[in-house]
Amino acid sequence: RERAVLVQEAVAGLPQRVREVVILREYQGLTFREIGEVLGVAEGTVKWRMAEGLTALAKRLGPRLGEGRRELATDEHG
């Protein structure tokens, strides 16, 4: 439960354009292409924002959770 709160706080602290990509990908399960369609941006832009978000989350959460970016990143949705 404490871990979930830490993750939610870290996600909430991301810039909006990055946060919305992370939420749509990780919580809603959308593909990068679907996120691009929803947001009206190119798929490459979505991937870049996701990478930016995961890097920021790893920096914020890694020291607190003892995990690296690999634990936070998932690549099952394409």
C-alpha positions in Angstrom: 0.0 0.0 0.0 2.8 2.4 0.9 4.5 1.6 -2.4 1.3 2.4 -4.3 1.1 5.8 -2.6 4.7 6.5 -3.5 4.1 5.6 -7.1 0.9 7.7 -7.3 2.7 10.7 -5.8 5.6 10.3 -8.3 3.3 10.1 -11.3 1.3 13.1 -10.0 4.6 15.1 -10.0 5.3 14.5 -13.7 4.6 17.3 -16.2 1.1 16.9 -17.5 2.0 15.9 -21.1 4.2 13.2 -19.7 1.8 12.1 -16.9 -1.1 11.6 -19.3 1.0 9.2 -21.5 2.2 7.2 -18.5 -1.4 6.9 -17.2 -2.9 6.0 -20.5 -0.1 3.4 -21.1 0.3 1.9 -17.6 -3.1 2.3 -16.1 -5.4 2.2 -19.1 -3.3 -0.3 -21.2 -3.4 1.7 -24.4 -0.8 1.1 -27.1 1.5 3.9 -28.2 -0.5 4.3 -31.4 -3.8 4.5 -29.5 -2.3 7.1 -27.1 -1.1 9.2 -30.1 -4.6 9.1 -31.6 -6.2 10.1 -28.3 -3.8 12.9 -27.7 -3.5 14.0 -31.4 0.3 13.5 -31.5 2.7 11.3 -33.4 3.5 7.8 -32.0 7.1 8.8 -31.8 6.2 11.7 -29.6 4.3 9.3 -27.3 7.2 7.0 -27.0 9.5 9.9 -26.3 7.2 11.2 -23.5 6.9 7.7 -22.1 10.7 7.3 -22.0 10.9 10.7 -20.3 8.3 9.7 -17.7 9.9 6.4 -16.9 13.3 8.0 -16.5 11.8 10.6 -14.1 10.0 7.9 -12.2 13.1 5.8 -11.9 15.0 8.8 -10.5 12.3 9.6 -8.0 11.4 6.1 -7.0 14.5 4.1 -7.5 16.3 5.3 -4.3 13.0 5.0 -2.3 12.0 1.6 -3.5 15.4 0.1 -4.2 14.5 -0.6 -7.9 15.6 0.6 -11.2 13.9 1.7 -14.4 13.5 -1.8 -15.6 11.1 -2.6 -12.8 8.9 0.4 -13.7 8.9 -0.1 -17.5 6.7 -2.6 -19.2 6.7 -3.3 -22.9 3.8 -5.6 -23.4 1.5 -3.2 -25.1 3.6 -2.6 -28.2 
